[in-house]
Amino acid sequence: MAKRRILPTTFLVLAALAAVFPIVFTIASSFMSGAEIADRYTAEITEANAGDFISSGIHFVRFGLIPEQPTLDQYKELLLNSPDYLRMFWNSVLLVVPVLIGQCILAPLAAFGIENLRWRGKEAIYFAYIIVMLMPTQILLVPNFIVAGWLGIRENYLAIILPAMFHPLGVFLVRQQLKNFPKECLEAAQLDGAGAYQAFHYIVRPNLTSVVAALAVLLFADNWNIVDQAVVFLKNTFDNPLSVYLGEVVSGDPGMFFAVSVFYLIPALLVFFLGQDYLAEGIALSGVKA
């Protein structure tokens, strides 16, 4: 049995290392100076990398996890002298927080209405909902752009926030868990005179903590990294989230890229570590039938 576990264990270890390496590489490189980053990772020929170039004038990239001269210059520049980066960070926060609040309120209500209330055509609507969930974001941008024009919210955060608040993922995950919820509890509440909303508020909602927390983690990761929506709807550069601005940092100031990347990475890591138990439990409850 032990020998049979060697190959799967080795594969999992290698996969974990491959997943973690970019994070470790980014954090380590954030302690390099701007000059060292230019020497290592840009096409610029300097005295430090002159021996690494080939005949065409292009030098080889020199990857490394250990800075030659560790420094905090990137972070000092980022936190003290670069208000643009901080503004883009808060732009990302302003986009993500309303989406999380809206989804965590609307998704459980919608899932409860689809799963437990009787009304004509609900399964057909839910099927269409799932089809929308499976569509790539790029396909949905066109109808979103048209509707945003009708509502007069183009070049506004609402053009990004509103579609994300009603994304079908939350309804799908919560409904999967509600399929396992004992119907006897709801029937008992109805016999005691409780209405649909009272049954949801006092009986169902308190039991959805895990799946809603898991949903929040997934939605944070998805919306924290938005690029296409921001490029389409936000024309003012200073309104862009940091996810979009990172591309401009690479081309404009490569010496700041790794510090900005770490600054951008920290909230996602914190959300994941705080919610990893809820994520595992919520997804397990959503996929297992009683």
Order of alpha helices (4+ residues) and beta strands (2+ residues): alpha-alpha-alpha-alpha-alpha-alpha-alpha-alpha-alpha-alpha-alpha-alpha-alpha-alpha
